[in-house]
Amino acid sequence: MKVWKAIMSVWWEAGKMNKLLSANFMRLKKDRFFWLCMGAMLIYAVVYMLNGCRQATVDLSEYNYSIDKYYFQFAISIGAFCALFSSMFFGTEYSDGTIRNKIIVGHTRMNIYIANLITTFTATLLMMSVWLIGALVAVPALGVWEMGTLNLLVYLLIAVMFVAAFSSIFTFVNMLSANKAVTVAVCLLLFLGLLIFSGMLYNALCEPEMASGVIMTANGIKMADPTPNPKYISGMTREIYDFMVDFLPAGQGLKMWQLEIANPLRMLASSVFITVLTTVGGIFAFKRKNIK
């Protein structure tokens, strides 16, 4: 009897979750800002990739251009689209009384939170998919991926997982902030902060161990002998910097853009950790939030 009651309880909660998701997706289909983001991603992809094709055609050097160089440009901007969409889409749920009404009709706060997280994640994945499809316009000029099918799949899996991390972070903010303007500002500033911080760490890692200056001689300008670069990061500090770039979703995007993913398992584990931590913490805080 207890097992049967447990099964019925799970079935009942699943049914209520489906209703929440259906309502969110019906609203998503009609949301103008979502379709604006989709259109922006498509135009961005096509224009950027065609510019890459033009660059490959004009450049007469022996540099070998491939689609790999341009295909993952979305990785440094998808977080911004996730932040904007989620805050705009869910930013009015408090002021419109939507969340209060959902609770009144019997939906649990945990189901409401998870449904919003799934909606944000799905919408952001659709935006990313639009880029991936639109970017195929460069295949006739640049060819297919030189990295191979397996590496391409690994890159895409990492992208899906750091999109999940971004979605969980911004859902956390959206579900705890009752003011739409504040929510939009916090989400965008949070993304920019993560991107700038990751960029600072990444740039520090890119400093060469040895640096060469230039000297003026009677015969003109010559390169000086290499000397140790004081800005070079080494030892444990370098390990920490590298870990932080792999850990943060914005840092993963930077490395993907530069085709420098060396620790895919660490990136995947980091995204899972961030997603679980922010989701559990968000549900815990949302359950205790006073909803007027």
C-alpha positions, 0 to 999 in steps of 0.5 A: 500500500505504501509503495502504491501511494508513493507511485501515485504521488510521483505520478501526480507530481509528474502530471503537475510538472507537465502542466507547468511545462506545457504552460511555459512552452505555450507562452514561449511559442508566443513570446516575441523576445524569444523569437527576436533572440532566435532571429538575432542568433541566426543573423549573427551566425550567417553574417559571422560565418560569411565574413569568415569565408570572405577572410579565407578567400582574401587572405593570400597567406599560407594559413589554413582556414577551416570551419573549426576556427569560426564555428564555436564563436557562439560559446562566448555570447550564448551566456548573454542571450541566456541571461537576457531571455530568462530575466525578460521571460520570467521577470514579470512573474512576481509583479503579475502574480503568476507565481502566487497563482501557481502556488494557489492552484496547488503547484509546489515551489520546487516544481515551479522552480524546476519547470522554469529552469527546464524552460530556460535551458530548453530556450537557450539550447534552441538559440544555440541550435539556431547558431549551429544550423545557420553556421553551416552556410560556411561549409561549401567554402570552408569544408567540414570540421578538421577536428573530427566527429568525436571531438566535435561531439565532445565540444557540443556536449561541453556546450550543452552542459555549460548552457545548463550551468548558465541556465541554473545560475540565471534561474537562481537569480530570476526566482529570488528577485521580484523586480524585473529591472533589477533581475535583468541588470543583475543577470547581465552584470553577472554574466559580464563579471564571469566573462571578464574574470575568466578573460583576465585569468585566460589572458594571464595563462597566455603570457609566454614564459620568455619575452623578446623586446626590440633594440635599435642598432646601426643596422636598424631594428633587431629582436633582443635576446629572450628574457624571462617574462615577469608576467608569466604564471607558473607553478601552483598559481598556474594550476589554479588559474587553469582550473578556474577557467575550466570551472566557470561556464564563461571560461569554458566558452572562451576556451571553446572559442579558441579551440583549446579544450584540454580537460573535457571531463573537468569541464563537464564535471564543473558544469554538473557541479554548478548546475546541481549546487545552484539548483539545490540552493535556489530551490532551498531559498525559493521555498523560504521566500515570502511571496506577497 
